[in-house]
Amino acid sequence: MSTDQPLDPAYLSEELDPDYDGPTQAGTPLCPAGTGAGCDTDYDFASRPRAVHEAVERISLTGKIRRPLISIQGSLDALTPPAAFGDVHHRMVTDAGRAGLHRYITVAGGAHTHGLVLLDQDHLRPMLGNFTAALSDLESWTRHTSTS
């Protein structure tokens, strides 16, 4: 995968399964089911060639991280719920024996986007402060300083 392209689903589909939609670039999103070949709604991963499965496997999460990683997830994230995403990845890292490289932070009341906070300020809270603190923590965690 070239590094000068954005990492978005349409680009990934072209990289991982370029033959699915023929000459069309990145399929046809939001098409009605039954539209046929090239329609993202009708995509059947199980029926795709072995090469597609191997390409997806190469980029799939395994938990075998090699560098320190801090993951931050809002407890009220409706787009990527912790039980289905963050918690699963944390278990993968732990099961792979790499827990010492991973810090998983769940922010109580955090949502997926700050825009949602305004809709329910009694239950949701912004997470920007958590992100900036995590970056500072990551820097401290990974920066080796000598004490002399």
C-alpha positions in Angstrom: 0.0 0.0 0.0 1.4 3.3 -0.9 1.9 5.8 1.9 0.7 8.8 -0.1 -3.0 7.7 -0.1 -5.5 8.4 2.7 -6.4 5.3 4.8 -10.1 5.2 4.3 -12.5 2.2 3.5 -12.8 3.1 -0.2 -9.0 3.1 -0.6 -8.6 0.0 1.4 -11.2 -1.9 -0.7 -9.2 -1.0 -3.8 -6.0 -2.2 -2.2 -7.4 -5.4 -0.7 -10.0 -6.5 -3.4 -9.4 -4.5 -6.5 -11.3 -6.9 -8.8 -14.6 -6.7 -6.9 -15.9 -3.6 -8.6 -14.0 -3.9 -12.0 -13.0 -0.5 -13.4 -15.1 1.4 -10.8 -12.9 2.9 -8.2 -13.8 1.9 -4.6 -17.2 0.3 -5.3 -20.6 1.9 -5.1 -21.4 2.9 -1.5 -25.0 3.2 -0.2 -26.5 1.3 -3.1 -29.7 -0.8 -2.6 -29.2 -4.4 -1.8 -29.4 -6.5 -4.9 -27.7 -4.0 -7.1 -25.1 -6.6 -7.9 -21.3 -6.6 -8.5 -19.6 -3.5 -7.3 -22.3 -2.6 -4.8 -20.8 -2.4 -1.3 -24.1 -3.5 0.2 -23.9 -6.8 -1.7 -20.3 -7.5 -0.8 -19.8 -11.1 0.3 -16.4 -11.4 1.9 -16.7 -15.2 2.3 -17.1 -15.7 -1.4 -14.1 -13.6 -2.4 -10.9 -15.2 -3.6 -8.2 -16.6 -1.2 -5.9 -13.7 -2.1 -8.4 -11.2 -0.7 -8.7 -13.2 2.5 -4.9 -13.3 2.8 -4.6 -9.5 2.1 -7.1 -8.8 4.9 -5.3 -11.2 7.3 -2.0 -9.3 6.7 -3.5 -6.1 8.1 -5.9 -7.6 10.7 -5.5 -6.9 14.4 -3.7 -9.7 16.2 -2.7 -8.1 19.5 1.0 -8.7 18.6 2.0 -5.0 19.0 5.7 -4.3 19.0 5.7 -0.7 20.3 4.0 1.0 23.2 0.4 1.8 22.5 -2.2 3.8 24.5 -5.8 3.1 23.4 -8.5 5.5 24.5 -12.2 4.6 24.3 -15.3 6.4 25.5 -17.5 4.2 27.6 -20.6 5.5 25.7 -19.1 5.2 22.2 -22.0 4.1 20.1 -20.0 3.8 16.8 -17.3 1.5 18.1 -18.7 0.2 21.4 -16.0 -0.8 23.9 -17.3 -4.4 24.3 -16.9 -4.9 20.6 -13.7 -3.0 19.8 -11.5 -1.6 22.6 -12.1 -4.4 25.0 -11.5 -7.0 22.3 -8.3 -5.4 21.2 -7.0 -5.2 24.8 -7.8 -8.9 25.2 -5.9 -9.7 22.0 -2.9 -7.8 23.2 -3.0 -9.5 26.6 -3.5 -12.9 25.1 -0.5 -12.3 22.8 1.7 -11.6 25.8 2.1 -8.0 25.0 0.1 -6.4 27.9 3.2 -4.6 29.1 3.2 -2.5 25.8 -0.5 -1.6 26.0 -2.4 0.9 28.2 -6.1 0.9 27.6 -8.1 3.9 28.9 -11.9 3.9 29.1 -13.3 7.4 29.6 -16.5 7.3 31.6 -19.2 9.1 29.6 -16.9 9.5 26.6 -18.6 9.3 23.2 -17.1 8.8 19.7 -17.2 12.4 18.8 -17.3 15.7 20.7 -20.3 16.9 18.7 -22.5 14.4 20.6 -21.6 15.9 24.0 -23.7 18.9 23.3 -26.8 16.6 22.8 -26.6 15.2 26.3 -24.3 17.1 28.7 -25.7 15.3 31.7 -24.3 11.9 30.5 -21.6 12.6 27.9 -18.3 14.3 28.4 -15.6 15.6 26.0 -12.4 13.5 25.8 -9.9 16.0 24.4 -8.2 16.3 27.8 -7.8 12.6 28.0 -6.2 12.5 24.5 -3.7 15.2 25.3 -2.9 13.6 28.6 -2.4 10.2 26.9 0.0 11.7 24.4 2.0 13.2 27.2 1.9 9.9 29.0 3.0 8.1 25.9 5.9 10.5 25.5 7.0 10.0 29.1 6.6 6.2 28.8 8.7 5.9 25.6 11.3 8.6 26.1 14.4 7.2 27.8 16.1 9.7 30.0 19.3 9.2 31.8 19.6 10.1 35.4 23.0 11.5 36.1 
